[in-house]
């Protein structure tokens, strides 16, 4: 199974696990399976239309999915999927 790297702000929803193995053959399927396994994550990742929120960056291994096939990007066993919420702020 692919491994999903959970960012610190979402770890309270995964029992403080930094990594979880989740089945799925595309990023979309994998993230929906992640939400099924850890309820509450989906509302932080998906907008009202079920699309990945634009301020959430998702990487498969080292590649950002927007440069690949978006949510339809394939994932395979052994892949590392990173969820990276965009940061904002400053003075």
C-alpha positions, 0 to 999 in steps of 0.5 A: 500500500502507499504510505501517506505522510500526515502533516502535524495539524492533521495528526490528531485525526490519525491518533497522532500517527505521522504515517499511515498506509492507505489503499488506493490506486489514484490520489483521489481514491487514496485520500477518500480511503484516508477519510474513511479510515480517519473520519474528519480528514476529508473535510479538511482536504476536500471542498464542497464539490469533492475536489482537493482544496486549492491550498492543500498541496499533495505530492506523490514521492517528490512530484506535486500532483498538479504537475502530473494528473491531479487527483487522478495521479496513479499511486502504487505500493511503496509510493509516499504521498505527502499532504502539505497544507499551504502556509500563509502569514508574515508581517 
